[in-house]
């Protein structure tokens, strides 16, 4: 098994990465280093800078992941500020912002940044869907209770097995694992 540090304090992200990594013979080792997070509208830049800072501190190859939900009717908000919005107003606040809006289209995006002191390499994933009218489901984390992927009737919080197959983070992590397993 290959090992790589995953700099995150989010146990949900760690669970998802562990399941995906196992299929590639990769073990993710959680590190809770509180890395610098640049403010940017670009997820790749946020993840890349966090990976660069984390490597400078930890001095070992690692990954950092940043993600967000981009809602069409809100002009892409909360986007890269999704974690802050979630901490301050939660999914209830997002649903309140969307009251009365017919356009509920959204995209969840993820950027995984790998750093080893020589390079920063990005792996991206996204999934399209809609924001539900109400919270549904009790599994998952973050925006899972209000995000319904295209072609489905259930939120990610209602169908976490499906989420692990098609989510933005799953796609980005799989792309990283495919590359890293051959490295």
C-alpha positions as YAML, in Angstrom:
chain: A
units: angstrom
residues:
- id: 1
  name: UNK
  ca: [0.00, 0.00, 0.00]
- id: 2
  name: UNK
  ca: [1.23, 3.47, -0.89]
- id: 3
  name: UNK
  ca: [0.70, 6.16, 1.75]
- id: 4
  name: UNK
  ca: [0.01, 9.86, 1.33]
- id: 5
  name: UNK
  ca: [-0.89, 12.58, 3.81]
- id: 6
  name: UNK
  ca: [-4.33, 14.18, 3.38]
- id: 7
  name: UNK
  ca: [-4.36, 17.57, 5.09]
- id: 8
  name: UNK
  ca: [-7.93, 17.99, 6.34]
- id: 9
  name: UNK
  ca: [-9.88, 18.40, 9.54]
- id: 10
  name: UNK
  ca: [-13.05, 17.09, 7.89]
- id: 11
  name: UNK
  ca: [-13.85, 13.47, 8.89]
- id: 12
  name: UNK
  ca: [-16.36, 13.17, 6.03]
- id: 13
  name: UNK
  ca: [-13.70, 13.97, 3.43]
- id: 14
  name: UNK
  ca: [-11.38, 11.48, 5.11]
- id: 15
  name: UNK
  ca: [-13.99, 8.70, 4.96]
- id: 16
  name: UNK
  ca: [-14.60, 9.33, 1.27]
- id: 17
  name: UNK
  ca: [-10.88, 9.38, 0.46]
- id: 18
  name: UNK
  ca: [-10.22, 6.20, 2.45]
- id: 19
  name: UNK
  ca: [-12.85, 4.25, 0.49]
- id: 20
  name: UNK
  ca: [-11.60, 5.47, -2.87]
- id: 21
  name: UNK
  ca: [-7.91, 5.07, -2.02]
- id: 22
  name: UNK
  ca: [-8.39, 1.47, -0.91]
- id: 23
  name: UNK
  ca: [-9.39, 0.51, -4.47]
- id: 24
  name: UNK
  ca: [-6.06, 1.86, -5.73]
- id: 25
  name: UNK
  ca: [-3.85, 0.47, -2.98]
- id: 26
  name: UNK
  ca: [-3.45, 3.93, -1.42]
- id: 27
  name: UNK
  ca: [-3.75, 4.73, 2.27]
- id: 28
  name: UNK
  ca: [-4.58, 8.32, 3.17]
- id: 29
  name: UNK
  ca: [-3.10, 9.45, 6.47]
- id: 30
  name: UNK
  ca: [-4.99, 12.36, 7.99]
- id: 31
  name: UNK
  ca: [-3.03, 15.40, 9.07]
- id: 32
  name: UNK
  ca: [-4.93, 18.26, 10.73]
- id: 33
  name: UNK
  ca: [-2.38, 20.98, 10.00]
- id: 34
  name: UNK
  ca: [-4.25, 24.31, 9.85]
- id: 35
  name: UNK
  ca: [-2.92, 25.44, 6.49]
- id: 36
  name: UNK
  ca: [-3.11, 28.92, 5.03]
- id: 37
  name: UNK
  ca: [-6.16, 29.40, 2.82]
- id: 38
  name: UNK
  ca: [-5.90, 32.11, 0.20]
- id: 39
  name: UNK
  ca: [-9.13, 33.91, -0.70]
- id: 40
  name: UNK
  ca: [-9.80, 33.35, -4.38]
- id: 41
  name: UNK
  ca: [-12.68, 32.64, -6.75]
- id: 42
  name: UNK
  ca: [-10.64, 29.73, -8.14]
- id: 43
  name: UNK
  ca: [-10.82, 26.41, -6.23]
- id: 44
  name: UNK
  ca: [-7.60, 25.18, -7.83]
- id: 45
  name: UNK
  ca: [-5.73, 28.24, -6.61]
- id: 46
  name: UNK
  ca: [-7.13, 27.81, -3.09]
- id: 47
  name: UNK
  ca: [-6.20, 24.10, -2.98]
- id: 48
  name: UNK
  ca: [-2.81, 24.66, -4.64]
- id: 49
  name: UNK
  ca: [-1.74, 27.39, -2.23]
- id: 50
  name: UNK
  ca: [-2.94, 25.33, 0.76]
- id: 51
  name: UNK
  ca: [-0.93, 22.34, -0.52]
- id: 52
  name: UNK
  ca: [2.17, 24.52, -1.00]
- id: 53
  name: UNK
  ca: [1.85, 25.91, 2.54]
- id: 54
  name: UNK
  ca: [1.21, 22.43, 3.98]
- id: 55
  name: UNK
  ca: [4.26, 20.98, 2.23]
- id: 56
  name: UNK
  ca: [6.44, 23.83, 3.51]
- id: 57
  name: UNK
  ca: [5.32, 22.98, 7.04]
- id: 58
  name: UNK
  ca: [5.17, 19.16, 6.90]
- id: 59
  name: UNK
  ca: [7.99, 18.49, 4.40]
- id: 60
  name: UNK
  ca: [6.32, 15.37, 3.00]
- id: 61
  name: UNK
  ca: [4.22, 14.67, -0.12]
- id: 62
  name: UNK
  ca: [0.54, 15.38, 0.53]
- id: 63
  name: UNK
  ca: [-2.82, 16.38, -0.85]
- id: 64
  name: UNK
  ca: [-5.29, 19.09, 0.08]
- id: 65
  name: UNK
  ca: [-8.86, 19.26, -1.23]
- id: 66
  name: UNK
  ca: [-11.12, 22.26, -1.63]
- id: 67
  name: UNK
  ca: [-14.66, 22.17, -2.90]
- id: 68
  name: UNK
  ca: [-17.76, 24.26, -3.31]
- id: 69
  name: UNK
  ca: [-21.30, 24.41, -4.57]
- id: 70
  name: UNK
  ca: [-21.89, 26.91, -7.38]
- id: 71
  name: UNK
  ca: [-25.56, 27.88, -7.70]
- id: 72
  name: UNK
  ca: [-26.63, 29.35, -11.05]
- id: 73
  name: UNK
  ca: [-29.44, 31.58, -9.72]
- id: 74
  name: UNK
  ca: [-27.04, 33.05, -7.15]
- id: 75
  name: UNK
  ca: [-24.40, 33.78, -9.83]
- id: 76
  name: UNK
  ca: [-22.14, 30.95, -8.62]
- id: 77
  name: UNK
  ca: [-22.46, 31.75, -4.92]
- id: 78
  name: UNK
  ca: [-21.31, 30.38, -2.51]
- id: 79
  name: UNK
  ca: [-18.63, 28.79, -4.75]
- id: 80
  name: UNK
  ca: [-15.18, 28.77, -3.12]
- id: 81
  name: UNK
  ca: [-16.71, 30.36, -0.01]
- id: 82
  name: UNK
  ca: [-18.96, 27.34, 0.58]
- id: 83
  name: UNK
  ca: [-17.26, 26.25, 3.83]
- id: 84
  name: UNK
  ca: [-17.62, 29.73, 5.33]
- id: 85
  name: UNK
  ca: [-21.24, 30.04, 4.20]
- id: 86
  name: UNK
  ca: [-21.99, 26.59, 5.61]
- id: 87
  name: UNK
  ca: [-20.43, 27.51, 8.98]
- id: 88
  name: UNK
  ca: [-22.26, 30.83, 9.19]
- id: 89
  name: UNK
  ca: [-25.75, 30.25, 7.74]
- id: 90
  name: UNK
  ca: [-25.80, 26.51, 7.00]
- id: 91
  name: UNK
  ca: [-27.93, 24.79, 4.41]
- id: 92
  name: UNK
  ca: [-31.00, 26.51, 5.92]
- id: 93
  name: UNK
  ca: [-29.54, 29.90, 5.00]
- id: 94
  name: UNK
  ca: [-28.85, 28.79, 1.44]
- id: 95
  name: UNK
  ca: [-32.41, 27.45, 1.13]
- id: 96
  name: UNK
  ca: [-33.70, 30.79, 2.48]
- id: 97
  name: UNK
  ca: [-31.70, 32.66, -0.19]
- id: 98
  name: UNK
  ca: [-33.32, 30.44, -2.83]
- id: 99
  name: UNK
  ca: [-36.92, 30.81, -1.65]
- id: 100
  name: UNK
  ca: [-39.16, 31.48, -4.64]
- id: 101
  name: UNK
  ca: [-36.44, 30.84, -7.22]
- id: 102
  name: UNK
  ca: [-37.40, 28.48, -10.03]
- id: 103
  name: UNK
  ca: [-33.84, 28.02, -11.37]
- id: 104
  name: UNK
  ca: [-32.28, 25.58, -8.92]
- id: 105
  name: UNK
  ca: [-29.37, 24.41, -11.09]
- id: 106
  name: UNK
  ca: [-26.06, 23.98, -9.33]
- id: 107
  name: UNK
  ca: [-22.66, 22.39, -9.80]
- id: 108
  name: UNK
  ca: [-20.49, 20.92, -7.06]
- id: 109
  name: UNK
  ca: [-16.77, 21.22, -7.82]
- id: 110
  name: UNK
  ca: [-13.69, 19.79, -6.16]
- id: 111
  name: UNK
  ca: [-10.00, 20.42, -6.62]
- id: 112
  name: UNK
  ca: [-7.41, 18.07, -5.13]
- id: 113
  name: UNK
  ca: [-3.91, 19.54, -5.01]
- id: 114
  name: UNK
  ca: [-0.84, 17.32, -4.67]
- id: 115
  name: UNK
  ca: [2.43, 18.83, -3.45]
- id: 116
  name: UNK
  ca: [5.82, 17.13, -3.14]
- id: 117
  name: UNK
  ca: [8.24, 20.08, -3.07]
- id: 118
  name: UNK
  ca: [8.89, 19.84, -6.81]
- id: 119
  name: UNK
  ca: [5.40, 20.32, -8.17]
- id: 120
  name: UNK
  ca: [1.81, 21.22, -7.40]
- id: 121
  name: UNK
  ca: [-0.51, 19.03, -9.45]
- id: 122
  name: UNK
  ca: [-4.29, 19.58, -9.59]
- id: 123
  name: UNK
  ca: [-7.06, 17.01, -10.07]
- id: 124
  name: UNK
  ca: [-10.58, 18.33, -10.59]
- id: 125
  name: UNK
  ca: [-14.05, 16.89, -10.51]
- id: 126
  name: UNK
  ca: [-17.58, 18.19, -10.79]
- id: 127
  name: UNK
  ca: [-21.16, 17.01, -10.73]
- id: 128
  name: UNK
  ca: [-24.24, 18.88, -11.94]
- id: 129
  name: UNK
  ca: [-27.60, 18.86, -10.25]
- id: 130
  name: UNK
  ca: [-30.13, 21.02, -8.48]
- id: 131
  name: UNK
  ca: [-30.68, 22.45, -5.03]
- id: 132
  name: UNK
  ca: [-33.72, 20.84, -3.39]
- id: 133
  name: UNK
  ca: [-36.52, 22.86, -1.81]
- id: 134
  name: UNK
  ca: [-35.90, 21.29, 1.61]
- id: 135
  name: UNK
  ca: [-33.24, 19.34, 3.46]
- id: 136
  name: UNK
  ca: [-33.52, 15.60, 2.85]
- id: 137
  name: UNK
  ca: [-31.53, 12.71, 4.30]
- id: 138
  name: UNK
  ca: [-29.32, 12.31, 7.31]
- id: 139
  name: UNK
  ca: [-26.10, 10.88, 5.84]
- id: 140
  name: UNK
  ca: [-23.14, 12.69, 4.37]
- id: 141
  name: UNK
  ca: [-22.08, 16.20, 5.35]
- id: 142
  name: UNK
  ca: [-22.04, 19.79, 4.16]
- id: 143
  name: UNK
  ca: [-24.42, 20.46, 1.30]
- id: 144
  name: UNK
  ca: [-25.33, 16.77, 0.81]
- id: 145
  name: UNK
  ca: [-28.88, 17.22, 2.27]
- id: 146
  name: UNK
  ca: [-29.81, 19.85, -0.34]
- id: 147
  name: UNK
  ca: [-27.95, 18.69, -3.49]
- id: 148
  name: UNK
  ca: [-29.71, 16.35, -5.94]
- id: 149
  name: UNK
  ca: [-27.44, 15.13, -8.78]
- id: 150
  name: UNK
  ca: [-28.78, 15.19, -12.34]
- id: 151
  name: UNK
  ca: [-30.94, 12.20, -13.21]
- id: 152
  name: UNK
  ca: [-31.73, 11.34, -9.57]
- id: 153
  name: UNK
  ca: [-34.58, 12.09, -7.20]
- id: 154
  name: UNK
  ca: [-32.58, 11.78, -3.97]
- id: 155
  name: UNK
  ca: [-30.06, 14.10, -2.36]
- id: 156
  name: UNK
  ca: [-26.51, 12.93, -1.71]
- id: 157
  name: UNK
  ca: [-27.50, 12.71, 1.99]
- id: 158
  name: UNK
  ca: [-30.20, 10.20, 1.06]
- id: 159
  name: UNK
  ca: [-27.93, 8.09, -1.16]
- id: 160
  name: UNK
  ca: [-24.31, 8.22, -0.01]
- id: 161
  name: UNK
  ca: [-23.42, 5.06, -1.93]
- id: 162
  name: UNK
  ca: [-24.33, 6.85, -5.15]
- id: 163
  name: UNK
  ca: [-22.47, 9.97, -3.97]
- id: 164
  name: UNK
  ca: [-19.26, 7.94, -3.59]
- id: 165
  name: UNK
  ca: [-19.57, 6.90, -7.25]
- id: 166
  name: UNK
  ca: [-20.34, 10.24, -8.91]
- id: 167
  name: UNK
  ca: [-19.55, 13.15, -6.61]
- id: 168
  name: UNK
  ca: [-17.21, 16.00, -7.46]
- id: 169
  name: UNK
  ca: [-14.80, 14.87, -4.72]
- id: 170
  name: UNK
  ca: [-14.95, 11.21, -5.78]
- id: 171
  name: UNK
  ca: [-14.02, 12.19, -9.36]
- id: 172
  name: UNK
  ca: [-11.12, 14.40, -8.25]
- id: 173
  name: UNK
  ca: [-9.84, 11.81, -5.76]
- id: 174
  name: UNK
  ca: [-10.11, 8.99, -8.32]
- id: 175
  name: UNK
  ca: [-8.15, 11.06, -10.84]
- id: 176
  name: UNK
  ca: [-5.46, 11.67, -8.19]
- id: 177
  name: UNK
  ca: [-5.38, 7.98, -7.17]
- id: 178
  name: UNK
  ca: [-5.08, 6.81, -10.79]
- id: 179
  name: UNK
  ca: [-2.10, 9.11, -11.26]
- id: 180
  name: UNK
  ca: [-0.48, 8.50, -7.85]
- id: 181
  name: UNK
  ca: [-0.81, 4.71, -8.03]
- id: 182
  name: UNK
  ca: [1.37, 4.76, -11.19]
- id: 183
  name: UNK
  ca: [3.93, 7.19, -9.75]
...
